[in-house]
Amino acid sequence: MKEYITLDQYFAQSPTLDLILISSAKDLLIKVNSLLEELGCDSVTMTSGYRDPTHNSAIGGAPNSKHTKAQAIDIADNDRVIGQKLLMRMDLLRARGCAIEDLNYCVLKNGNKWIHIQSVLPSSGRSVFIPYSGPIVLK
């Protein structure tokens, strides 16, 4: 399997880790790297990996963010190629027990876009989910 994102890259922002986080991250990266390979991606850029709770709060991340549990990753997707491929191949997400945020919620004010992939399903059980109720707020 091609390794698009390594464990070192995923944890680049955090020097102190415990075995539970490392195990969760390994599970996530196996799923994500195999997913990207099956989609035929050439290369990807991770925009957000593991976030310790302090950093997550400082950047306005959700209090229950899967990033703080090493169960989520954000990958640059400005042209929406990865997102569109995933929407056409939902079976690949389901087979891995993964989910993505609705693409409409993954846009910055400057127009940059990303895909949020997590290794666990949200409480709704949906493979594509809305991360919060209310209007879309560009960050």
C-alpha positions in Angstrom: 0.0 0.0 0.0 1.2 3.5 -0.9 1.9 5.7 2.2 0.5 9.1 1.4 0.5 10.3 5.0 3.0 8.9 7.6 2.5 8.6 11.3 5.3 11.2 11.8 3.5 13.7 9.5 0.2 13.0 11.2 1.6 13.8 14.7 4.0 16.6 13.6 2.3 19.1 15.9 2.4 17.0 19.0 5.6 15.7 20.7 3.8 13.8 23.6 1.6 10.9 22.6 0.1 7.9 24.4 -0.4 4.4 23.0 -4.2 4.8 22.5 -3.6 7.8 20.2 -0.9 6.0 18.3 -3.1 3.0 17.8 -6.1 5.2 16.7 -3.8 7.1 14.3 -2.4 3.8 12.8 -6.0 2.6 12.2 -6.9 5.9 10.6 -3.9 6.1 8.3 -4.3 2.5 7.1 -7.9 3.3 6.1 -7.1 6.7 4.6 -3.9 5.6 2.7 -5.7 2.6 1.2 -8.7 4.8 0.3 -6.5 7.3 -1.5 -4.7 4.6 -3.3 -7.9 2.9 -4.4 -9.2 6.3 -5.6 -6.0 6.6 -7.8 -4.6 9.7 -6.1 -1.1 10.7 -7.1 -0.2 12.7 -4.0 -2.0 14.6 -1.3 -1.3 17.4 1.2 -2.5 17.0 4.8 -3.8 20.3 6.1 -4.7 19.0 9.6 -3.7 15.8 11.5 -3.7 15.2 15.2 -4.6 18.2 17.4 -4.0 18.3 21.1 -7.1 19.7 22.9 -5.3 23.0 23.6 -4.4 23.6 20.0 -7.8 22.4 18.8 -9.5 25.0 21.0 -7.1 27.7 19.9 -8.0 27.2 16.3 -11.7 27.1 16.9 -12.0 23.3 16.4 -15.1 21.5 17.6 -14.9 20.5 21.3 -15.5 16.8 20.4 -13.2 16.9 17.4 -12.1 13.5 16.1 -8.7 15.2 15.4 -8.1 15.2 19.2 -8.7 11.4 19.3 -6.4 10.7 16.3 -9.5 9.6 14.3 -9.6 12.4 11.7 -7.5 14.0 9.0 -8.0 16.9 6.7 -6.6 16.8 3.2 -6.3 19.7 0.7 -8.9 19.3 -2.0 -9.2 22.8 -3.7 -10.4 21.3 -7.0 -12.7 18.9 -5.3 -11.3 15.9 -7.2 -11.0 13.7 -4.0 -14.3 14.8 -2.6 -16.2 14.0 -5.9 -14.4 10.7 -6.3 -15.5 9.7 -2.7 -19.1 10.8 -3.3 -19.1 8.5 -6.4 -17.5 5.7 -4.5 -19.3 5.7 -1.1 -18.8 1.9 -1.0 -15.2 2.5 -0.3 -16.0 4.6 2.7 -18.6 2.2 4.0 -16.2 -0.8 3.6 -13.7 0.9 5.9 -16.2 2.3 8.4 -15.2 5.8 7.5 -17.1 9.1 7.1 -16.5 12.5 5.5 -17.9 15.9 6.3 -20.4 17.4 3.9 -18.1 19.2 1.4 -20.1 22.5 1.8 -18.7 22.7 5.4 -15.0 22.3 4.3 -14.3 25.7 2.8 -12.3 28.7 4.1 -13.1 32.3 3.6 -10.1 32.5 1.2 -11.7 29.8 -0.9 -9.3 26.9 0.1 -11.1 23.6 0.3 -10.3 20.3 2.1 -11.8 16.9 2.7 -12.3 15.8 6.3 -12.1 12.0 6.6 -12.6 10.2 9.9 -12.1 6.6 10.8 -15.3 6.3 12.8 -18.9 7.0 11.8 -20.6 9.9 13.5 -23.5 9.3 15.8 -25.9 9.6 12.8 -24.2 6.6 11.3 -24.0 8.4 7.9 -21.0 8.2 5.6 -21.4 11.9 4.7 -22.4 14.0 7.7 -23.1 17.6 8.6 -20.7 18.6 11.4 -23.0 21.0 13.2 -26.5 22.4 13.0 -27.1 25.9 11.8 -25.8 27.9 8.9 -22.5 27.2 7.1 -19.9 29.5 8.6 -16.8 30.1 6.5 -13.7 30.0 8.7 
